[in-house]
């Protein structure tokens, strides 16, 4: 059945995200390991060994396999748009058993767990449309420890960009070792409360080491990296030179009376993977 084959593709996408860290993240972690000493160096070497073992054994690199989160870019000419949500949801259910994944979705009122990583509004899917005949699905498993460090600041516009930077640095220092550093931090500036947080999470999709194309925003990213790393929190919060691997900033126009800042954090396991669906129902995981 064609639908079953596509669901198999979704399972493959999730498996890659959970077991095979992107090379840009691995390179950043290796670079960090070279400059650390003492306990921090041991932590970085352990992280790198964990990454190797996950890939070799084809098993998740962390026991917290996260909330299954997807960003889907849909070509308006793709002929099976109406089936996409079902394919993704069924793929998550299958992945939970076949990889396997820890069942992480519980009812917020009763704590009931259906044990298949689905539920109300879960898997969490962001949809975007483009002029194409293909569909691109990016998986971003979101662990609870890093997600708990998300922050929303509704700042007074008068604080300006310096106030924004101070807010981000202060919140990441408060987070300490909780999000399992070294982290990747996404920052959304502007829009409304919900949009700023969404922008922060979407900023995490950018590869580590790739700064914003706007040089003024790239300069903000570089300053935030420097200031957060100067905190000395270090790998796993045990002290060291590397608290963040990267900071990615994204912006939206805002109301003159508000300055929203949304922070989204990924732990050292900056897990993400991508697949393309083609009109003939074939697929490719990248």
C-alpha positions in Angstrom: 0.0 0.0 0.0 1.3 3.4 -1.0 0.2 5.0 2.3 2.0 2.4 4.3 5.2 3.1 2.4 4.9 6.8 3.1 4.3 6.0 6.8 7.5 3.9 6.7 9.2 7.1 5.3 8.0 9.1 8.3 9.4 6.3 10.6 12.7 6.6 8.8 12.7 10.4 9.2 12.1 10.1 12.9 14.7 7.4 13.3 17.3 9.5 11.6 16.4 12.5 13.8 16.6 10.4 17.0 19.8 8.4 16.2 21.9 10.4 13.7 22.9 14.0 14.7 23.4 16.5 11.8 27.1 17.0 10.9 26.9 20.7 11.6 26.1 19.9 15.2 28.7 17.2 15.5 31.4 19.5 14.1 30.4 22.2 16.7 30.6 19.7 19.5 34.0 18.5 18.4 35.3 22.0 18.2 34.0 22.6 21.7 35.7 19.5 23.0 39.1 20.7 21.7 39.0 23.9 23.8 37.6 22.4 27.0 39.7 21.1 29.8 39.1 19.0 32.9 35.6 17.9 33.8 34.2 20.0 30.8 36.4 18.1 28.4 35.3 14.7 29.9 31.7 15.8 29.4 32.2 16.7 25.8 34.0 13.5 25.1 31.2 11.5 26.7 28.6 13.4 24.6 30.6 12.6 21.4 30.9 8.9 22.3 27.2 8.8 23.0 26.5 10.2 19.5 28.7 7.6 17.9 27.0 4.7 19.8 23.6 6.0 18.9 24.4 5.9 15.2 26.2 2.6 15.4 23.4 0.9 17.3 20.6 2.7 15.4 19.0 3.7 18.8 17.9 7.0 20.2 20.8 9.1 21.6 18.7 10.2 24.6 16.1 8.5 26.7 13.9 11.6 26.3 12.9 11.1 22.7 10.9 14.3 22.9 7.6 15.6 21.6 7.4 14.8 17.9 7.5 18.2 16.2 7.3 18.8 12.5 7.6 21.7 10.1 6.0 20.9 6.8 6.4 23.0 3.6 3.6 21.9 1.2 3.8 22.4 -2.5 0.4 23.6 -3.6 0.6 21.2 -6.6 1.2 18.2 -4.5 -1.8 15.9 -5.2 -2.2 14.3 -1.7 -2.3 17.3 0.7 -5.4 16.0 2.5 -3.6 12.8 3.5 -0.5 14.4 5.0 -1.6 14.8 8.6 -2.8 11.2 8.8 0.5 9.9 7.3 2.5 11.9 9.9 0.3 10.8 12.8 0.4 7.2 11.8 4.1 7.4 11.2 4.6 8.7 14.8 2.5 5.8 16.2 4.6 3.3 14.3 7.9 5.0 15.2 6.9 4.7 18.9 6.8 0.9 18.6 9.4 0.3 15.9 12.4 2.5 16.9 11.2 2.5 19.8 10.4 5.9 21.3 9.5 6.7 24.9 5.8 7.5 25.0 5.9 11.2 26.0 2.5 12.6 25.5 0.1 12.8 28.5 -3.3 14.5 29.0 -2.6 17.8 30.8 -5.5 17.3 33.2 -5.5 13.6 33.9 -1.9 12.6 33.1 -3.3 9.7 31.0 -0.8 8.4 28.5 -2.0 6.7 25.3 1.5 5.4 24.8 1.7 6.2 21.1 3.1 9.8 21.2 -0.1 11.3 19.8 -2.9 13.3 21.4 -4.7 16.6 21.1 -2.7 18.8 18.7 0.2 16.3 18.9 2.2 15.6 16.8 2.9 19.3 16.8 2.8 20.4 13.1 3.5 23.8 11.5 2.2 24.1 8.0 3.5 26.4 5.3 2.6 26.5 1.6 4.8 27.2 -1.4 4.6 26.9 -5.2 5.9 23.4 -5.8 4.8 19.9 -6.4 6.8 18.4 -3.5 6.4 18.3 0.2 9.3 18.9 2.7 9.0 17.6 6.2 11.5 18.6 8.9 11.4 16.6 12.1 12.5 18.4 15.3 12.1 16.1 18.4 11.7 18.5 21.3 13.0 17.2 24.7 11.3 18.2 27.9 14.4 19.5 29.7 15.2 22.0 27.0 11.6 22.9 26.3 11.1 23.8 30.0 13.7 26.5 29.5 11.5 28.3 27.0 10.8 31.9 27.9 8.5 34.7 26.8 9.3 38.3 27.6 6.9 41.0 26.8 9.4 43.8 27.1 8.8 47.5 27.1 9.7 48.9 23.7 11.9 51.5 25.4 14.5 48.9 26.4 15.5 48.6 22.8 17.8 45.9 21.4 20.1 46.2 24.4 17.2 45.2 26.6 16.4 42.3 24.4 20.0 41.0 24.6 20.1 41.4 28.3 16.8 39.5 28.7 18.2 36.5 26.6 21.5 36.4 28.4 19.8 36.7 31.9 17.4 33.9 31.1 20.1 31.5 29.8 22.2 32.1 32.9 19.1 31.4 35.0 18.6 28.1 33.0 22.1 27.0 34.1 22.6 23.3 33.4 18.9 22.5 33.2 18.7 22.3 29.3 21.8 20.0 29.1 24.3 22.5 27.6 26.0 23.2 25.3 22.8 24.3 23.8 21.5 25.9 20.6 19.2 28.9 21.4 16.5 30.2 19.1 15.3 33.8 19.7 12.2 35.3 18.1 11.9 39.1 18.3 8.7 40.9 17.5 5.3 39.8 16.2 3.0 38.9 19.1 3.5 36.7 22.1 2.8 33.4 20.2 4.6 34.5 17.1 7.8 35.4 18.9 7.9 31.9 20.5 7.2 30.3 17.1 10.0 32.3 15.5 12.4 31.2 18.2 11.5 27.5 17.6 11.7 27.8 13.9 15.1 29.5 14.2 16.4 26.2 15.6 16.0 24.7 12.1 19.0 26.7 10.9 22.2 24.7 10.8 24.7 25.4 13.6 27.3 27.9 12.5 25.1 29.6 9.9 24.4 33.2 11.0 21.5 35.4 9.8 21.9 36.8 6.3 21.2 40.3 7.8 24.6 41.4 9.1 23.1 43.5 11.9 21.1 40.5 13.2 24.2 38.2 12.8 26.1 40.7 15.0 23.5 40.3 17.7 23.8 36.5 17.4 27.6 36.7 17.8 27.3 39.0 20.8 24.8 36.7 22.5 27.1 33.6 21.9 30.0 35.4 23.5 28.1 36.7 26.5 26.4 33.4 27.3 29.6 31.5 27.0 31.4 34.0 29.3 28.9 32.9 32.0 31.1 29.8 32.5 28.1 27.5 33.0 29.8 25.0 30.6 28.9 21.5 29.4 26.1 20.0 31.5 26.3 23.0 33.8 29.6 21.8 35.4 31.7 24.7 34.3 33.6 25.4 31.1 34.0 27.6 28.1 31.1 26.3 26.0 27.5 26.9 27.2 26.0 27.5 23.8 27.0 26.2 20.4 25.0 28.8 18.6 22.3 31.4 18.9 19.9 32.0 16.0 17.7 35.1 15.9 14.6 35.6 13.8 12.4 38.8 13.7 8.9 39.9 12.8 7.4 43.4 12.7 5.7 44.3 16.0 3.0 46.6 17.5 4.6 49.9 18.6 3.4 49.3 22.2 5.0 45.8 22.7 8.3 44.1 22.2 7.9 40.3 22.5 10.9 38.1 22.8 10.5 34.3 22.6 13.3 32.0 23.6 13.4 28.3 22.5 16.3 26.1 23.5 17.7 22.8 22.2 20.0 20.7 24.3 23.4 19.4 22.9 21.3 16.8 21.1 20.1 19.3 18.5 18.1 16.6 16.7 16.6 17.3 13.3 16.2 15.6 10.0 14.4 16.2 6.7 12.5 14.3 4.1 10.9 15.1 0.7 7.7 13.6 -0.6 7.3 13.5 -4.4 4.0 13.5 -6.4 4.4 9.8 -7.3 4.3 9.0 -3.5 8.0 8.2 -3.4 10.1 9.8 -0.6 13.7 10.6 0.3 15.1 11.1 3.8 18.0 13.5 3.8 
